[in-house]
Amino acid sequence: MKRRTWKERIKKACKGAGTYQPYFDNAIDTLAGILETRDDVEQKYIESGAEPVVGYTNKSGNTNMIRNPLLSTYDEMNKTALMYWKELGLTPSAYKKVTGDKPKDEKIGGLAAALAALDS
């Protein structure tokens, strides 16, 4: 996906979550660039056969199996993007920290629902 499309989606997500501020635009632009590059790396990984492990020949001529550098790059870019998502309040825990409330679509279930029923 292109940077412009990512920017629009991120801004829309921030507005939907109620966390958007105009001064977030630089962070949104940076995140959009990271996601565009991540998408390009993913495409190259798929085009190269999506092999998680590849052979690497070192200086002495020995070939060893290593993690595919494209996969490593993709993983690092996902981790970097996640930090930006958190800063923008777009993960459940970050949303709660930013707004002090749980995400709007979050449903209480299991033990939390049982405890809430006991309170009533």
Long-range contacts (C-beta under 8 A, 24 or more apart in sequence): 1-35, 1-36, 1-39, 2-36, 3-29, 3-32, 3-33, 3-35, 3-36, 4-32, 6-31, 6-32, 6-35, 6-36, 7-32, 10-88, 10-90, 13-88, 13-90, 14-88, 14-89, 14-90, 17-89, 17-90, 17-95, 17-99, 17-103, 18-99, 19-88, 19-89, 19-90, 19-95, 19-98, 19-99, 24-88, 27-84, 27-87, 27-88, 28-88, 30-84, 31-81, 31-84, 31-85, 31-88, 34-77, 34-80, 34-81, 34-84, 35-77, 35-81, 37-77, 38-74, 38-77, 38-78, 38-81, 41-70, 41-73, 41-74, 41-77, 42-74, 44-70, 45-70, 45-71, 45-74
